[in-house]
Amino acid sequence: MKLSRSSFYHKVRDKSHEEMQKEADLRGKIEAICLECPRYGYRRVTEQLKREGLWVNHKKVLRLMRESDLLCRVRRRWVRTTDSKHRFPRYPNLIKGMAITQLNQVWLSDITYIRIRTGFVYLAAILDACSRKVIGYAVSRSLDTTLTLEALKMAIARRQIGPGVIHHSDQGVQYASGEYVDELMRHGFLISMARTGNPYENAKMESFFKTLKHEEVNLCQYETYQDVVTRLPYFLEDVYNHKRLHSALGYRPPNEFEEALLNQENNERPRQTLPTLSVQS
């Protein structure tokens, strides 16, 4: 049968009671993580276990999640939110190929829809491109400039930035309108826009919206506008910004990443030495 001698004599070793108990405890911790973050895949679950002091192989986590039917399944829906057929000026892409290494270097903006029982509501969000943190957002029944302006004003109030920040968005009328551009100019933003029909030029926002739909919207099944207004801020502030691990950030939440980055910058600043005073007798 072309089997090796070792394979022929191999016997399956029964697990000891201690090994079975350890695996049961591990399965319980995995289930607790998946209960809090139902859309976590096995790699993020593995990283969360490491943060809790449990070093375990990701293949074992995958096996336990598969046996417990904890692997998430993706559902995809799509609604057009960008209207690029307008008379307003368009701006070039300023961030293509740029290395983003600092907070408030680039802000990313976009709009997505949220399905409710009677139709749709819309979410405008702004991310810091360095930390992926949601710094501004607004929800509305209408897809207009007022929606995006509210998100922008929230971000400006929170960050208290100076001039020179690059604001990157698509070429939709909500971002190209005179009212929105005037607000950007008033605060000294540099305006950058992705090409029409090219989502890869704002890929981080697309990734954020995918996470939002996958880990929150599709799970909660919002029925009313009030459901969205009540639940969404909790997910954005307490879950996404504060708890959710991001692979691009070394499996850290945005708040933790920003804190570490600020501490690093403070440590690298040269300390000012006081002038020595000469004492005369």
C-alpha positions as CSV (number, residue, x, y, z in Angstrom):
1,M,0.0,0.0,0.0
2,K,3.1,2.2,-0.2
3,L,2.8,3.3,3.5
4,S,5.9,4.0,5.6
5,R,6.6,1.7,8.6
6,S,6.0,4.6,11.0
7,S,2.5,5.2,9.5
8,F,1.6,1.6,9.7
9,Y,2.4,1.4,13.5
10,H,1.1,4.8,14.4
11,K,-1.6,4.8,17.1
12,V,-3.8,7.8,17.8
13,R,-3.0,9.1,21.3
14,D,-6.0,9.8,23.5
15,K,-6.1,13.2,25.0
16,S,-5.5,13.4,28.7
17,H,-8.1,14.9,31.0
18,E,-5.8,17.9,31.6
19,E,-5.5,18.5,27.8
20,M,-9.2,18.3,27.3
21,Q,-9.8,20.8,30.1
22,K,-7.3,23.2,28.6
23,E,-9.0,23.0,25.2
24,A,-12.4,23.5,26.8
25,D,-11.1,26.6,28.6
26,L,-9.6,27.9,25.3
27,R,-12.9,27.3,23.5
28,G,-14.7,29.2,26.1
29,K,-12.4,32.2,25.8
30,I,-12.8,32.1,22.0
31,E,-16.5,32.1,22.3
32,A,-16.4,35.0,24.7
33,I,-14.3,37.0,22.2
34,C,-16.7,36.1,19.3
35,L,-19.7,37.1,21.4
36,E,-18.3,40.6,21.9
37,C,-16.9,40.9,18.4
38,P,-19.0,38.5,16.3
39,R,-17.3,39.3,13.0
40,Y,-13.7,38.6,14.1
41,G,-11.9,36.1,12.0
42,Y,-9.5,33.5,13.4
43,R,-6.4,35.7,13.0
44,R,-7.9,38.6,15.1
45,V,-9.2,36.1,17.7
46,T,-5.7,34.7,17.9
47,E,-4.2,38.2,18.4
48,Q,-6.8,39.0,21.1
49,L,-5.9,35.8,22.9
50,K,-2.2,36.9,22.9
51,R,-3.2,40.3,24.3
52,E,-4.9,38.3,27.1
53,G,-1.7,36.3,27.8
54,L,-2.7,33.1,25.9
55,W,-0.1,32.2,23.2
56,V,-1.8,29.7,20.9
57,N,-1.2,28.7,17.3
58,H,-3.7,30.3,14.8
59,K,-4.3,26.9,13.2
60,K,-5.7,25.6,16.5
61,V,-7.9,28.7,16.8
62,L,-9.2,28.1,13.3
63,R,-10.0,24.5,14.1
64,L,-11.9,25.3,17.3
65,M,-13.8,28.1,15.6
66,R,-14.7,25.8,12.7
67,E,-15.9,23.1,15.1
68,S,-18.0,25.6,17.1
69,D,-19.4,27.2,13.9
70,L,-17.9,30.6,14.9
71,L,-16.4,31.5,11.5
72,C,-18.1,34.5,10.1
73,R,-19.8,34.6,6.7
74,V,-19.7,37.7,4.5
75,R,-22.9,39.3,3.1
76,R,-22.5,41.9,0.4
77,R,-24.9,44.7,-0.6
78,W,-24.4,47.8,-2.6
79,V,-26.1,51.1,-3.2
80,R,-24.7,54.1,-5.2
81,T,-23.9,57.0,-2.9
82,T,-21.6,59.0,-5.2
83,D,-22.9,61.5,-7.8
84,S,-19.9,62.7,-9.8
85,K,-22.0,64.4,-12.5
86,H,-21.9,68.0,-11.3
87,R,-20.6,71.4,-12.4
88,F,-18.2,72.0,-9.4
89,P,-14.4,71.9,-9.8
90,R,-12.5,68.7,-9.2
91,Y,-9.1,68.4,-7.6
92,P,-6.1,66.1,-8.2
93,N,-5.2,63.1,-6.0
94,L,-2.5,64.5,-3.6
95,I,-1.9,61.3,-1.6
96,K,-1.1,58.8,-4.4
97,G,2.1,57.1,-3.4
98,M,2.5,59.2,-0.2
99,A,4.0,57.7,2.9
100,I,1.5,58.5,5.7
101,T,3.4,58.5,9.0
102,Q,1.8,61.2,11.2
103,L,-1.5,62.0,12.7
104,N,-3.5,64.7,11.0
105,Q,-1.4,64.4,7.9
106,V,-4.3,63.1,5.8
107,W,-8.0,62.9,6.5
108,L,-10.1,60.4,4.5
109,S,-13.8,61.1,3.9
110,D,-16.7,59.1,2.3
111,I,-20.4,58.2,2.5
112,T,-22.2,54.9,2.8
113,Y,-25.7,53.7,3.2
114,I,-27.4,51.8,6.0
115,R,-30.5,49.8,5.2
116,I,-33.5,50.1,7.5
117,R,-37.0,48.7,7.3
118,T,-38.5,51.7,5.4
119,G,-35.5,52.4,3.1
120,F,-32.0,53.8,3.7
121,V,-30.2,56.3,5.9
122,Y,-26.7,57.6,5.1
123,L,-23.5,57.8,7.1
124,A,-20.7,60.3,6.4
125,A,-17.4,59.5,8.1
126,I,-13.9,60.9,8.4
127,L,-10.9,58.8,9.3
128,D,-7.3,59.8,10.2
129,A,-5.4,57.9,7.5
130,C,-2.5,57.2,9.9
131,S,-4.4,55.6,12.8
132,R,-7.6,54.6,11.0
133,K,-9.5,56.3,13.8
134,V,-13.0,57.7,13.2
135,I,-12.7,61.3,14.1
136,G,-15.9,62.6,12.6
137,Y,-19.3,61.2,11.5
138,A,-22.9,62.2,10.9
139,V,-26.1,60.3,10.1
140,S,-29.0,61.6,7.9
141,R,-32.0,60.5,5.9
142,S,-30.8,62.8,3.1
143,L,-27.7,62.4,0.9
144,D,-26.7,66.0,0.7
145,T,-23.9,68.4,1.7
146,T,-25.3,69.0,5.1
147,L,-24.5,65.4,6.0
148,T,-20.8,65.7,5.1
149,L,-20.5,69.2,6.6
150,E,-21.6,67.9,10.0
151,A,-19.0,65.1,9.9
152,L,-16.3,67.6,8.9
153,K,-17.2,70.0,11.7
154,M,-17.1,67.2,14.3
155,A,-13.6,66.2,13.2
156,I,-12.3,69.8,13.2
157,A,-13.7,70.4,16.7
158,R,-12.2,67.2,18.0
159,R,-8.7,67.6,16.5
160,Q,-8.1,71.3,16.7
161,I,-5.7,71.2,13.8
162,G,-3.7,73.9,12.0
163,P,-3.5,74.5,8.2
164,G,-2.0,71.9,5.8
165,V,-4.0,68.8,6.5
166,I,-4.9,67.0,3.3
167,H,-8.6,66.2,3.0
168,H,-9.1,63.3,0.6
169,S,-12.5,62.2,-0.8
170,D,-14.2,61.0,-4.0
171,Q,-15.5,63.5,-6.5
172,G,-19.1,63.3,-5.3
173,V,-21.2,66.5,-5.3
174,Q,-21.3,66.4,-1.4
175,Y,-17.5,67.0,-1.3
176,A,-17.1,69.2,-4.4
177,S,-20.0,71.7,-3.5
178,G,-19.1,75.3,-2.9
179,E,-20.3,75.2,0.7
180,Y,-18.1,72.2,1.6
181,V,-15.0,73.5,-0.2
182,D,-15.4,76.9,1.4
183,E,-15.3,75.2,4.8
184,L,-12.2,73.3,3.9
185,M,-10.5,76.5,2.6
186,R,-11.4,78.4,5.7
187,H,-9.5,76.0,7.9
188,G,-6.5,75.7,5.5
189,F,-7.1,72.2,4.2
190,L,-5.4,70.9,1.0
191,I,-8.1,69.3,-1.2
192,S,-7.5,65.9,-2.8
193,M,-9.9,63.7,-4.7
194,A,-9.8,60.2,-6.1
195,R,-10.5,59.5,-9.7
196,T,-14.1,58.7,-10.7
197,G,-14.9,55.0,-10.4
198,N,-11.6,54.1,-8.8
199,P,-12.3,52.8,-5.2
200,Y,-8.6,51.9,-4.7
201,E,-7.7,55.5,-4.4
202,N,-9.7,55.7,-1.2
203,A,-9.1,52.1,-0.2
204,K,-8.9,52.7,3.6
205,M,-12.3,54.2,3.7
206,E,-13.7,51.3,1.6
207,S,-12.1,48.9,4.1
208,F,-13.6,50.8,7.1
209,F,-17.1,50.6,5.6
210,K,-16.7,46.9,4.9
211,T,-15.8,46.4,8.5
212,L,-18.8,48.5,9.6
213,K,-21.2,46.6,7.5
214,H,-19.7,43.2,8.3
215,E,-19.3,43.6,12.1
216,E,-22.2,45.9,13.0
217,V,-24.8,46.8,10.4
218,N,-25.5,43.3,9.1
219,L,-25.6,41.9,12.6
220,C,-27.9,44.4,14.2
221,Q,-30.5,44.6,11.4
222,Y,-31.5,48.2,12.2
223,E,-35.2,48.7,11.7
224,T,-35.7,52.5,12.3
225,Y,-33.7,55.7,11.9
226,Q,-33.6,56.0,15.7
227,D,-32.0,52.5,16.0
228,V,-29.1,53.8,13.8
229,V,-28.7,57.1,15.7
230,T,-28.7,55.2,19.0
231,R,-26.5,52.2,18.2
232,L,-24.0,53.5,15.7
233,P,-22.0,56.0,17.9
234,Y,-21.5,53.1,20.4
235,F,-19.9,50.9,17.7
236,L,-17.7,53.7,16.3
237,E,-16.5,55.1,19.6
238,D,-16.5,52.2,22.1
239,V,-15.9,49.2,19.7
240,Y,-14.1,50.4,16.6
241,N,-11.9,53.1,18.0
242,H,-11.3,51.7,21.4
243,K,-11.4,47.9,21.2
244,R,-11.2,46.5,17.6
245,L,-7.8,45.2,16.6
246,H,-6.5,46.4,13.2
247,S,-4.0,44.3,11.4
248,A,-2.5,47.4,9.7
249,L,-1.8,48.8,13.2
250,G,0.0,45.8,14.5
251,Y,-3.2,44.4,15.9
252,R,-3.9,47.4,18.1
253,P,-7.1,49.6,18.3
254,P,-6.8,53.1,16.9
255,N,-6.9,54.8,20.3
256,E,-4.0,52.7,21.6
257,F,-2.1,53.2,18.4
258,E,-2.5,57.0,18.6
259,E,-1.4,57.1,22.2
260,A,1.7,55.0,21.4
261,L,2.6,57.3,18.5
262,L,2.2,60.4,20.5
263,N,4.3,59.0,23.3
264,Q,7.0,58.1,20.8
265,E,7.0,61.6,19.3
266,N,7.3,63.1,22.8
267,N,10.2,60.9,23.7
268,E,12.0,61.8,20.4
269,R,11.7,65.6,20.9
270,P,15.0,67.1,22.1
271,R,14.9,68.3,25.7
272,Q,15.6,72.0,26.3
273,T,18.6,72.5,28.5
274,L,18.5,75.4,30.9
275,P,21.4,77.9,30.7
276,T,23.9,77.6,33.6
277,L,24.3,80.6,35.9
278,S,27.7,81.8,36.9
279,V,28.0,82.8,40.6
280,Q,30.3,85.7,41.3
281,S,31.9,86.1,44.6
